Amino acid sequence: MARNKGKKKMGLTTMIFISLILGAVVGAIINTWFMDINVVKNVIVEGVFYVIGQGFISLMKMLVVPLVFFSIICGAAAIGDTKTLGSVGVRTIIFYLFTTMVAVAIALCMARLINPGIGLDMSAVENVSTTVSSSSTKTDMSIVDTILNIIPTNPVAALANGEMLQIIVFALMVGVILAKLKEKAQLVMNFCTQCNDIMMEMTMMIMKVAPIGVFCLIGRTFSELGFSAMVPMFKYMITVVAGLGVQCFVVYMILLKVFTGLNPFKFAKKFFPVQAFAFSTATSNATIPLNIDTLADKIGVSRKISSFTIPLGATINMDGTSIMQGVAVVFVAQAFGIHLSPADYMTVIVTATLASIGTAGVPSVGLITLAMVFDSVGLPVSGIGLIMGIDRILDMLRTAVNITGDAVCTTIVAKQNNALDVEVFNKV
C-alpha cells in the first residue's frame, strides 16, 4: 500500500515539470559539447526531438476547433438559462466578462512593461517566415475589418479553416438558441454535451503524453539556444505571477469595496482556505462545493445566489487563464520577432475573453484555447512548448485567481439583491 501511495504522488504536473528541467539540461549539454556531431544534431535534435515535439503540437492543434466549438455551445447554453434569473444573471455575466477583459488588458500591459520574450531568438530554432507573413497581413487590417471578419459567412468553412473568432460567434449563437428552445432541441443539446465530454476526455488523454512532448520541445530549443533561453522563461513566469497578483489583490478587492463596502482584508482572510484548496487541485470545478459553503457560512451570501453564480463562474469566468494567454501572446511574439499592431492586441482581448466562456474548469485546458488565441493573431502554436512546463506550476495560481473572481462577483451580486447577511461576514 505504501508503494502505491508513493507512485500516486508523481502526478502529471510533477512529471511535466521534471520533463521541462530534464529537457533544458539535456538540451544545454548537447548545445555545449555535442552539437558539432552530425549524428546528434541531425538524428537526435532535428530527428527525434523535432518529430515527437511537433507531433505533440499537432495533437494539441487537432483538439482546438472541436473542443472550442462544443464547449462554447455548452457554455452559451448555460448563459441562456440565466434569463430565468433576470437581473442576477445579467449582472453576473456582465461582471464576469468585464473582469476578464480587464485581466487580459492588465496582462498585455505587464508583458509590454517587462518584455519577457526579449533576448530569446526563436528564429534560430524554427523558420517562421510564413507566420510572420500572415501576421503582417493581419496588421494591415483595420479594427473595423477585424470586427466584421468575426461574422462567419460560411460556418462550415470557418470550422474547416480554423477561423476561431468566427467559430466562437457561431457557437455562441447555437448555444443561446439551444437554451431558448429547451426541450424542443434537447436531442441536439445532448449531442453537443456528449461531444464536449468526448473532447474533454481526449484532451486528458493527450495531456498524458505531455511530459514526452515537453521534453522534446524544450530539449530541441535548448540544444539550439543553450541556457540563454532560461532568463526569458523566468521573466515570463514573473510577468504572469505579477498579472495574477494585480488582478486578485487590486482589481477584485477594489471592486468588492466599491460595490459592497465590505472589508477586503477580512474577505481575503475568510476566503483563503478556498484559494488554498483551488491551488492544490488546480481545478475550478472541484472547488465549487467548498466555494458555495464558504460564501454561505463565512461571507453571508445566500445559497440561492451562489448555487447559480459559482458553477456559472467555473464555466465562463477564467480571468487567471486570460492573464496567462495575454502574457503568452507578447512573450511568443517577442521570441519569434513578430510585430503585433494595436488591432492585434484588441483581437487578443476579444478572443481571450470569448475563449474564457469555453474554457472548462479543469487543469491544462487553458493551453488548448491558447492555441486559438495564437491563431487569431498569426503566432506559431509551437511557441506553447516553451511555456508548457512552467505553465503547469502557474496553473495552480491561475485557478486560485479564477475562483476568487467567482466569489467576489457572487458577493457583489448578492449585496445588490439584498441576499447578503453582513452580520455573518463581520462575525469572527
MARLO-279423 format. One record per residue (C-alpha): x, y, z; residue number from 1. Coordinates in nm, 2 decimals. Example, Ala and Ser with C-alpha at 12.3 -4.5 7.8 and 13.67 -1.06 7.14 Angstrom:
REM MARLO-279423
+--------+--------+--------+-----+
|     xx |     yy |     zz |   i |
+--------+--------+--------+-----+
|   1.23 |  -0.45 |   0.78 |   1 |
|   1.37 |  -0.11 |   0.71 |   2 |
+--------+--------+--------+-----+
This chain:
REM MARLO-279423
+--------+--------+--------+-----+
|     xx |     yy |     zz |   i |
+--------+--------+--------+-----+
|   0.00 |   0.00 |   0.00 |   1 |
|   0.28 |   0.24 |   0.08 |   2 |
|   0.44 |   0.18 |  -0.26 |   3 |
|   0.12 |   0.26 |  -0.44 |   4 |
|   0.07 |   0.58 |  -0.24 |   5 |
|   0.42 |   0.68 |  -0.33 |   6 |
|   0.36 |   0.63 |  -0.70 |   7 |
|   0.04 |   0.84 |  -0.69 |   8 |
|   0.24 |   1.14 |  -0.58 |   9 |
|   0.41 |   1.15 |  -0.92 |  10 |
|   0.12 |   1.35 |  -1.08 |  11 |
|   0.11 |   1.49 |  -1.43 |  12 |
|   0.22 |   1.83 |  -1.30 |  13 |
|   0.53 |   1.69 |  -1.14 |  14 |
|   0.61 |   1.48 |  -1.45 |  15 |
|   0.58 |   1.77 |  -1.69 |  16 |
|   0.80 |   1.99 |  -1.46 |  17 |
|   1.06 |   1.72 |  -1.44 |  18 |
|   1.05 |   1.68 |  -1.82 |  19 |
|   1.10 |   2.06 |  -1.85 |  20 |
|   1.41 |   2.05 |  -1.63 |  21 |
|   1.55 |   1.74 |  -1.80 |  22 |
|   1.48 |   1.88 |  -2.15 |  23 |
|   1.66 |   2.20 |  -2.06 |  24 |
|   1.96 |   2.02 |  -1.91 |  25 |
|   1.99 |   1.77 |  -2.19 |  26 |
|   1.95 |   2.04 |  -2.45 |  27 |
|   2.21 |   2.27 |  -2.28 |  28 |
|   2.46 |   1.97 |  -2.26 |  29 |
|   2.41 |   1.90 |  -2.63 |  30 |
|   2.45 |   2.27 |  -2.71 |  31 |
|   2.77 |   2.29 |  -2.52 |  32 |
|   2.95 |   1.97 |  -2.61 |  33 |
|   2.78 |   1.76 |  -2.88 |  34 |
|   2.61 |   2.00 |  -3.13 |  35 |
|   2.90 |   1.97 |  -3.37 |  36 |
|   2.85 |   1.59 |  -3.40 |  37 |
|   2.63 |   1.53 |  -3.71 |  38 |
|   2.45 |   1.22 |  -3.56 |  39 |
|   2.35 |   1.41 |  -3.25 |  40 |
|   2.23 |   1.72 |  -3.45 |  41 |
|   2.06 |   1.55 |  -3.74 |  42 |
|   1.93 |   1.23 |  -3.58 |  43 |
|   1.85 |   1.33 |  -3.22 |  44 |
|   1.79 |   1.71 |  -3.23 |  45 |
|   1.64 |   1.76 |  -3.57 |  46 |
|   1.51 |   1.40 |  -3.59 |  47 |
|   1.37 |   1.25 |  -3.27 |  48 |
|   1.32 |   1.58 |  -3.08 |  49 |
|   1.16 |   1.76 |  -3.37 |  50 |
|   0.93 |   1.48 |  -3.48 |  51 |
|   0.80 |   1.40 |  -3.13 |  52 |
|   0.77 |   1.76 |  -3.03 |  53 |
|   0.59 |   1.87 |  -3.34 |  54 |
|   0.37 |   1.56 |  -3.33 |  55 |
|   0.26 |   1.66 |  -2.98 |  56 |
|   0.19 |   2.02 |  -3.10 |  57 |
|  -0.02 |   1.87 |  -3.39 |  58 |
|  -0.22 |   1.67 |  -3.14 |  59 |
|  -0.29 |   1.98 |  -2.95 |  60 |
|  -0.39 |   2.17 |  -3.26 |  61 |
|  -0.62 |   1.88 |  -3.35 |  62 |
|  -0.82 |   1.94 |  -3.04 |  63 |
|  -0.87 |   2.32 |  -3.08 |  64 |
|  -1.16 |   2.35 |  -3.32 |  65 |
|  -1.39 |   2.08 |  -3.19 |  66 |
|  -1.31 |   2.15 |  -2.83 |  67 |
|  -1.38 |   2.52 |  -2.85 |  68 |
|  -1.68 |   2.47 |  -3.07 |  69 |
|  -1.87 |   2.23 |  -2.84 |  70 |
|  -1.75 |   2.37 |  -2.51 |  71 |
|  -1.87 |   2.72 |  -2.61 |  72 |
|  -2.20 |   2.59 |  -2.72 |  73 |
|  -2.25 |   2.43 |  -2.38 |  74 |
|  -2.12 |   2.74 |  -2.21 |  75 |
|  -2.36 |   2.97 |  -2.41 |  76 |
|  -2.65 |   2.73 |  -2.33 |  77 |
|  -2.57 |   2.78 |  -1.96 |  78 |
|  -2.57 |   3.16 |  -2.02 |  79 |
|  -2.91 |   3.14 |  -2.20 |  80 |
|  -3.06 |   2.98 |  -1.89 |  81 |
|  -2.97 |   3.28 |  -1.68 |  82 |
|  -3.26 |   3.47 |  -1.84 |  83 |
|  -3.48 |   3.30 |  -1.59 |  84 |
|  -3.29 |   3.47 |  -1.31 |  85 |
|  -3.34 |   3.81 |  -1.45 |  86 |
|  -3.11 |   4.08 |  -1.32 |  87 |
|  -2.90 |   3.83 |  -1.12 |  88 |
|  -2.80 |   3.65 |  -1.44 |  89 |
|  -2.74 |   3.97 |  -1.64 |  90 |
|  -2.53 |   4.13 |  -1.37 |  91 |
|  -2.32 |   3.82 |  -1.32 |  92 |
|  -2.24 |   3.77 |  -1.69 |  93 |
|  -2.15 |   4.14 |  -1.73 |  94 |
|  -1.93 |   4.13 |  -1.43 |  95 |
|  -1.75 |   3.81 |  -1.54 |  96 |
|  -1.69 |   3.94 |  -1.90 |  97 |
|  -1.58 |   4.29 |  -1.77 |  98 |
|  -1.32 |   4.14 |  -1.52 |  99 |
|  -1.19 |   3.90 |  -1.79 | 100 |
|  -1.14 |   4.19 |  -2.03 | 101 |
|  -0.96 |   4.39 |  -1.76 | 102 |
|  -0.75 |   4.08 |  -1.68 | 103 |
|  -0.63 |   4.05 |  -2.05 | 104 |
|  -0.56 |   4.42 |  -2.06 | 105 |
|  -0.35 |   4.40 |  -1.74 | 106 |
|  -0.16 |   4.10 |  -1.88 | 107 |
|  -0.08 |   4.28 |  -2.21 | 108 |
|   0.04 |   4.59 |  -2.02 | 109 |
|   0.25 |   4.39 |  -1.77 | 110 |
|   0.40 |   4.19 |  -2.06 | 111 |
|   0.48 |   4.51 |  -2.26 | 112 |
|   0.64 |   4.66 |  -1.94 | 113 |
|   0.86 |   4.36 |  -1.86 | 114 |
|   0.91 |   4.23 |  -2.21 | 115 |
|   0.96 |   3.86 |  -2.12 | 116 |
|   1.04 |   3.74 |  -2.47 | 117 |
|   1.32 |   3.99 |  -2.54 | 118 |
|   1.65 |   3.81 |  -2.56 | 119 |
|   1.50 |   3.48 |  -2.68 | 120 |
|   1.57 |   3.44 |  -3.05 | 121 |
|   1.34 |   3.16 |  -3.16 | 122 |
|   1.41 |   3.23 |  -3.53 | 123 |
|   1.73 |   3.03 |  -3.47 | 124 |
|   1.52 |   2.73 |  -3.38 | 125 |
|   1.23 |   2.75 |  -3.62 | 126 |
|   1.16 |   2.91 |  -3.96 | 127 |
|   0.85 |   3.13 |  -3.91 | 128 |
|   0.85 |   3.32 |  -4.23 | 129 |
|   0.51 |   3.21 |  -4.32 | 130 |
|   0.37 |   3.30 |  -3.98 | 131 |
|   0.53 |   3.64 |  -3.99 | 132 |
|   0.38 |   3.70 |  -4.34 | 133 |
|   0.04 |   3.60 |  -4.20 | 134 |
|   0.08 |   3.84 |  -3.91 | 135 |
|   0.19 |   4.13 |  -4.12 | 136 |
|  -0.12 |   4.08 |  -4.33 | 137 |
|  -0.33 |   4.09 |  -4.02 | 138 |
|  -0.17 |   4.41 |  -3.90 | 139 |
|  -0.28 |   4.59 |  -4.22 | 140 |
|  -0.64 |   4.52 |  -4.13 | 141 |
|  -0.83 |   4.79 |  -3.96 | 142 |
|  -1.02 |   4.74 |  -3.64 | 143 |
|  -1.35 |   4.77 |  -3.84 | 144 |
|  -1.23 |   4.49 |  -4.07 | 145 |
|  -1.13 |   4.28 |  -3.78 | 146 |
|  -1.48 |   4.32 |  -3.62 | 147 |
|  -1.66 |   4.24 |  -3.95 | 148 |
|  -1.43 |   3.94 |  -4.01 | 149 |
|  -1.56 |   3.77 |  -3.69 | 150 |
|  -1.90 |   3.72 |  -3.86 | 151 |
|  -1.90 |   3.38 |  -4.04 | 152 |
|  -2.04 |   3.39 |  -4.39 | 153 |
|  -1.99 |   3.02 |  -4.41 | 154 |
|  -1.98 |   2.84 |  -4.07 | 155 |
|  -1.87 |   2.51 |  -4.22 | 156 |
|  -1.58 |   2.68 |  -4.40 | 157 |
|  -1.49 |   2.86 |  -4.07 | 158 |
|  -1.47 |   2.52 |  -3.89 | 159 |
|  -1.27 |   2.36 |  -4.17 | 160 |
|  -1.02 |   2.65 |  -4.19 | 161 |
|  -1.00 |   2.70 |  -3.82 | 162 |
|  -1.12 |   3.06 |  -3.82 | 163 |
|  -1.15 |   3.08 |  -3.45 | 164 |
|  -1.33 |   3.41 |  -3.40 | 165 |
|  -1.60 |   3.31 |  -3.65 | 166 |
|  -1.63 |   2.97 |  -3.48 | 167 |
|  -1.68 |   3.14 |  -3.14 | 168 |
|  -1.96 |   3.37 |  -3.28 | 169 |
|  -2.14 |   3.08 |  -3.45 | 170 |
|  -2.10 |   2.85 |  -3.14 | 171 |
|  -2.24 |   3.13 |  -2.91 | 172 |
|  -2.54 |   3.18 |  -3.13 | 173 |
|  -2.61 |   2.80 |  -3.14 | 174 |
|  -2.57 |   2.77 |  -2.76 | 175 |
|  -2.81 |   3.06 |  -2.69 | 176 |
|  -3.07 |   2.92 |  -2.93 | 177 |
|  -3.05 |   2.57 |  -2.78 | 178 |
|  -3.11 |   2.72 |  -2.44 | 179 |
|  -3.41 |   2.92 |  -2.57 | 180 |
|  -3.57 |   2.61 |  -2.74 | 181 |
|  -3.51 |   2.39 |  -2.44 | 182 |
|  -3.70 |   2.06 |  -2.48 | 183 |
|  -3.75 |   2.12 |  -2.85 | 184 |
|  -3.38 |   2.09 |  -2.91 | 185 |
|  -3.29 |   1.86 |  -2.63 | 186 |
|  -3.16 |   1.59 |  -2.87 | 187 |
|  -2.91 |   1.84 |  -3.02 | 188 |
|  -2.82 |   1.97 |  -2.68 | 189 |
|  -2.75 |   1.62 |  -2.56 | 190 |
|  -2.54 |   1.56 |  -2.87 | 191 |
|  -2.33 |   1.87 |  -2.81 | 192 |
|  -2.29 |   1.79 |  -2.44 | 193 |
|  -2.17 |   1.44 |  -2.52 | 194 |
|  -1.93 |   1.57 |  -2.79 | 195 |
|  -1.79 |   1.82 |  -2.54 | 196 |
|  -1.74 |   1.53 |  -2.29 | 197 |
|  -1.56 |   1.33 |  -2.56 | 198 |
|  -1.33 |   1.62 |  -2.64 | 199 |
|  -1.25 |   1.68 |  -2.27 | 200 |
|  -1.16 |   1.31 |  -2.24 | 201 |
|  -0.95 |   1.33 |  -2.55 | 202 |
|  -0.77 |   1.63 |  -2.40 | 203 |
|  -0.69 |   1.44 |  -2.09 | 204 |
|  -0.56 |   1.15 |  -2.29 | 205 |
|  -0.33 |   1.37 |  -2.50 | 206 |
|  -0.21 |   1.55 |  -2.19 | 207 |
|  -0.08 |   1.22 |  -2.06 | 208 |
|   0.19 |   1.23 |  -2.32 | 209 |
|   0.27 |   1.59 |  -2.25 | 210 |
|   0.59 |   1.51 |  -2.05 | 211 |
|   0.74 |   1.34 |  -2.35 | 212 |
|   0.63 |   1.62 |  -2.58 | 213 |
|   0.76 |   1.89 |  -2.34 | 214 |
|   1.09 |   1.71 |  -2.30 | 215 |
|   1.15 |   1.70 |  -2.68 | 216 |
|   1.03 |   2.06 |  -2.74 | 217 |
|   1.24 |   2.21 |  -2.46 | 218 |
|   1.53 |   1.97 |  -2.55 | 219 |
|   1.54 |   2.10 |  -2.91 | 220 |
|   1.51 |   2.46 |  -2.80 | 221 |
|   1.80 |   2.44 |  -2.55 | 222 |
|   2.01 |   2.24 |  -2.80 | 223 |
|   1.99 |   2.54 |  -3.03 | 224 |
|   2.00 |   2.82 |  -2.77 | 225 |
|   2.17 |   2.68 |  -2.46 | 226 |
|   2.09 |   2.83 |  -2.12 | 227 |
|   2.03 |   3.17 |  -2.28 | 228 |
|   1.66 |   3.06 |  -2.30 | 229 |
|   1.63 |   3.03 |  -1.92 | 230 |
|   1.62 |   3.40 |  -1.84 | 231 |
|   1.33 |   3.49 |  -2.07 | 232 |
|   1.13 |   3.19 |  -1.94 | 233 |
|   1.17 |   3.31 |  -1.58 | 234 |
|   1.07 |   3.66 |  -1.69 | 235 |
|   0.76 |   3.51 |  -1.84 | 236 |
|   0.68 |   3.34 |  -1.51 | 237 |
|   0.73 |   3.66 |  -1.32 | 238 |
|   0.51 |   3.85 |  -1.56 | 239 |
|   0.22 |   3.61 |  -1.52 | 240 |
|   0.25 |   3.60 |  -1.14 | 241 |
|   0.26 |   3.98 |  -1.13 | 242 |
|  -0.05 |   4.00 |  -1.35 | 243 |
|  -0.23 |   3.74 |  -1.13 | 244 |
|  -0.14 |   3.94 |  -0.82 | 245 |
|  -0.27 |   4.27 |  -0.96 | 246 |
|  -0.60 |   4.10 |  -1.07 | 247 |
|  -0.66 |   3.92 |  -0.74 | 248 |
|  -0.54 |   4.17 |  -0.48 | 249 |
|  -0.60 |   4.50 |  -0.65 | 250 |
|  -0.88 |   4.47 |  -0.91 | 251 |
|  -1.11 |   4.23 |  -0.72 | 252 |
|  -1.06 |   4.40 |  -0.38 | 253 |
|  -1.13 |   4.74 |  -0.52 | 254 |
|  -1.45 |   4.62 |  -0.69 | 255 |
|  -1.55 |   4.44 |  -0.37 | 256 |
|  -1.50 |   4.76 |  -0.16 | 257 |
|  -1.67 |   4.99 |  -0.41 | 258 |
|  -1.98 |   4.78 |  -0.47 | 259 |
|  -2.04 |   4.63 |  -0.13 | 260 |
|  -1.84 |   4.84 |   0.12 | 261 |
|  -1.71 |   4.52 |   0.28 | 262 |
|  -1.36 |   4.50 |   0.43 | 263 |
|  -1.14 |   4.34 |   0.16 | 264 |
|  -0.88 |   4.22 |   0.41 | 265 |
|  -1.15 |   4.04 |   0.61 | 266 |
|  -1.29 |   3.88 |   0.29 | 267 |
|  -0.94 |   3.76 |   0.19 | 268 |
|  -0.87 |   3.61 |   0.53 | 269 |
|  -1.20 |   3.42 |   0.53 | 270 |
|  -1.17 |   3.31 |   0.17 | 271 |
|  -0.81 |   3.19 |   0.19 | 272 |
|  -0.89 |   2.82 |   0.26 | 273 |
|  -1.08 |   2.80 |  -0.07 | 274 |
|  -0.79 |   2.96 |  -0.25 | 275 |
|  -0.55 |   2.71 |  -0.09 | 276 |
|  -0.78 |   2.42 |  -0.20 | 277 |
|  -0.80 |   2.56 |  -0.55 | 278 |
|  -0.42 |   2.60 |  -0.56 | 279 |
|  -0.37 |   2.23 |  -0.46 | 280 |
|  -0.63 |   2.09 |  -0.70 | 281 |
|  -0.57 |   2.33 |  -1.00 | 282 |
|  -0.94 |   2.28 |  -1.10 | 283 |
|  -1.22 |   2.53 |  -1.06 | 284 |
|  -1.49 |   2.26 |  -1.08 | 285 |
|  -1.35 |   2.08 |  -0.77 | 286 |
|  -1.38 |   2.39 |  -0.56 | 287 |
|  -1.75 |   2.46 |  -0.63 | 288 |
|  -1.89 |   2.29 |  -0.32 | 289 |
|  -1.63 |   2.44 |  -0.09 | 290 |
|  -1.67 |   2.78 |  -0.25 | 291 |
|  -2.05 |   2.78 |  -0.20 | 292 |
|  -2.03 |   2.66 |   0.16 | 293 |
|  -1.76 |   2.92 |   0.25 | 294 |
|  -1.96 |   3.21 |   0.09 | 295 |
|  -2.27 |   3.10 |   0.29 | 296 |
|  -2.11 |   3.02 |   0.63 | 297 |
|  -1.84 |   3.29 |   0.65 | 298 |
|  -1.93 |   3.56 |   0.40 | 299 |
|  -2.31 |   3.55 |   0.44 | 300 |
|  -2.41 |   3.50 |   0.08 | 301 |
|  -2.74 |   3.33 |   0.02 | 302 |
|  -2.71 |   2.99 |  -0.13 | 303 |
|  -2.99 |   3.08 |  -0.38 | 304 |
|  -2.74 |   3.32 |  -0.54 | 305 |
|  -2.41 |   3.13 |  -0.50 | 306 |
|  -2.56 |   2.80 |  -0.62 | 307 |
|  -2.61 |   2.97 |  -0.96 | 308 |
|  -2.32 |   3.21 |  -0.99 | 309 |
|  -2.04 |   2.99 |  -0.87 | 310 |
|  -2.10 |   2.70 |  -1.12 | 311 |
|  -2.15 |   2.96 |  -1.39 | 312 |
|  -1.82 |   3.12 |  -1.30 | 313 |
|  -1.64 |   2.79 |  -1.31 | 314 |
|  -1.77 |   2.77 |  -1.67 | 315 |
|  -1.72 |   3.12 |  -1.81 | 316 |
|  -1.51 |   3.32 |  -1.57 | 317 |
|  -1.14 |   3.24 |  -1.63 | 318 |
|  -0.95 |   3.56 |  -1.55 | 319 |
|  -0.64 |   3.38 |  -1.45 | 320 |
|  -0.63 |   3.18 |  -1.77 | 321 |
|  -0.69 |   3.50 |  -1.97 | 322 |
|  -0.39 |   3.67 |  -1.80 | 323 |
|  -0.17 |   3.37 |  -1.89 | 324 |
|  -0.29 |   3.39 |  -2.25 | 325 |
|  -0.22 |   3.77 |  -2.27 | 326 |
|   0.13 |   3.74 |  -2.14 | 327 |
|   0.20 |   3.43 |  -2.36 | 328 |
|   0.10 |   3.63 |  -2.67 | 329 |
|   0.35 |   3.90 |  -2.60 | 330 |
|   0.62 |   3.65 |  -2.49 | 331 |
|   0.59 |   3.44 |  -2.80 | 332 |
|   0.56 |   3.74 |  -3.04 | 333 |
|   0.88 |   3.88 |  -2.89 | 334 |
|   1.06 |   3.55 |  -2.90 | 335 |
|   0.97 |   3.50 |  -3.27 | 336 |
|   1.03 |   3.86 |  -3.36 | 337 |
|   0.67 |   3.91 |  -3.47 | 338 |
|   0.52 |   4.26 |  -3.45 | 339 |
|   0.17 |   4.30 |  -3.31 | 340 |
|  -0.03 |   4.60 |  -3.40 | 341 |
|  -0.29 |   4.77 |  -3.18 | 342 |
|  -0.56 |   4.59 |  -3.38 | 343 |
|  -0.39 |   4.26 |  -3.29 | 344 |
|  -0.40 |   4.35 |  -2.92 | 345 |
|  -0.77 |   4.43 |  -2.95 | 346 |
|  -0.82 |   4.09 |  -3.12 | 347 |
|  -0.63 |   3.92 |  -2.83 | 348 |
|  -0.86 |   4.09 |  -2.57 | 349 |
|  -1.17 |   3.99 |  -2.75 | 350 |
|  -1.06 |   3.63 |  -2.83 | 351 |
|  -0.93 |   3.56 |  -2.48 | 352 |
|  -1.25 |   3.70 |  -2.33 | 353 |
|  -1.47 |   3.49 |  -2.55 | 354 |
|  -1.24 |   3.19 |  -2.51 | 355 |
|  -1.29 |   3.21 |  -2.13 | 356 |
|  -1.65 |   3.11 |  -2.19 | 357 |
|  -1.55 |   2.78 |  -2.34 | 358 |
|  -1.26 |   2.70 |  -2.11 | 359 |
|  -1.35 |   2.42 |  -1.88 | 360 |
|  -1.26 |   2.44 |  -1.51 | 361 |
|  -1.00 |   2.15 |  -1.53 | 362 |
|  -0.62 |   2.16 |  -1.55 | 363 |
|  -0.44 |   2.22 |  -1.87 | 364 |
|  -0.74 |   2.32 |  -2.09 | 365 |
|  -0.62 |   2.68 |  -2.10 | 366 |
|  -0.32 |   2.57 |  -2.31 | 367 |
|  -0.56 |   2.43 |  -2.57 | 368 |
|  -0.75 |   2.75 |  -2.60 | 369 |
|  -0.42 |   2.94 |  -2.60 | 370 |
|  -0.36 |   2.78 |  -2.94 | 371 |
|  -0.68 |   2.95 |  -3.06 | 372 |
|  -0.56 |   3.29 |  -2.93 | 373 |
|  -0.23 |   3.25 |  -3.10 | 374 |
|  -0.40 |   3.16 |  -3.43 | 375 |
|  -0.62 |   3.48 |  -3.41 | 376 |
|  -0.31 |   3.70 |  -3.44 | 377 |
|  -0.09 |   3.47 |  -3.65 | 378 |
|   0.15 |   3.34 |  -3.39 | 379 |
|   0.31 |   2.99 |  -3.42 | 380 |
|   0.14 |   2.74 |  -3.20 | 381 |
|   0.48 |   2.57 |  -3.14 | 382 |
|   0.56 |   2.85 |  -2.90 | 383 |
|   0.33 |   2.69 |  -2.65 | 384 |
|   0.60 |   2.42 |  -2.60 | 385 |
|   0.83 |   2.69 |  -2.44 | 386 |
|   0.59 |   2.77 |  -2.16 | 387 |
|   0.41 |   2.44 |  -2.10 | 388 |
|   0.64 |   2.31 |  -1.82 | 389 |
|   0.63 |   2.63 |  -1.63 | 390 |
|   0.26 |   2.68 |  -1.70 | 391 |
|   0.17 |   2.37 |  -1.51 | 392 |
|   0.30 |   2.54 |  -1.20 | 393 |
|   0.13 |   2.87 |  -1.28 | 394 |
|  -0.20 |   2.68 |  -1.35 | 395 |
|  -0.24 |   2.63 |  -0.97 | 396 |
|  -0.21 |   3.01 |  -0.91 | 397 |
|  -0.45 |   3.08 |  -1.20 | 398 |
|  -0.71 |   2.85 |  -1.05 | 399 |
|  -0.69 |   3.04 |  -0.72 | 400 |
|  -0.75 |   3.37 |  -0.90 | 401 |
|  -1.03 |   3.22 |  -1.11 | 402 |
|  -1.23 |   3.11 |  -0.81 | 403 |
|  -1.16 |   3.43 |  -0.62 | 404 |
|  -1.32 |   3.62 |  -0.91 | 405 |
|  -1.62 |   3.40 |  -0.89 | 406 |
|  -1.66 |   3.46 |  -0.52 | 407 |
|  -1.62 |   3.84 |  -0.54 | 408 |
|  -1.88 |   3.86 |  -0.82 | 409 |
|  -2.12 |   3.64 |  -0.62 | 410 |
|  -2.08 |   3.86 |  -0.31 | 411 |
|  -2.14 |   4.18 |  -0.51 | 412 |
|  -2.45 |   4.04 |  -0.69 | 413 |
|  -2.58 |   3.91 |  -0.35 | 414 |
|  -2.53 |   4.25 |  -0.19 | 415 |
|  -2.72 |   4.43 |  -0.48 | 416 |
|  -3.01 |   4.18 |  -0.45 | 417 |
|  -3.03 |   4.20 |  -0.07 | 418 |
|  -2.91 |   3.84 |  -0.03 | 419 |
|  -2.60 |   3.91 |   0.18 | 420 |
|  -2.60 |   3.88 |   0.56 | 421 |
|  -2.35 |   4.14 |   0.67 | 422 |
|  -2.36 |   4.01 |   1.03 | 423 |
|  -2.23 |   3.68 |   0.92 | 424 |
|  -1.95 |   3.85 |   0.73 | 425 |
|  -1.85 |   4.06 |   1.03 | 426 |
|  -1.86 |   3.76 |   1.27 | 427 |
|  -1.52 |   3.65 |   1.39 | 428 |
+--------+--------+--------+-----+
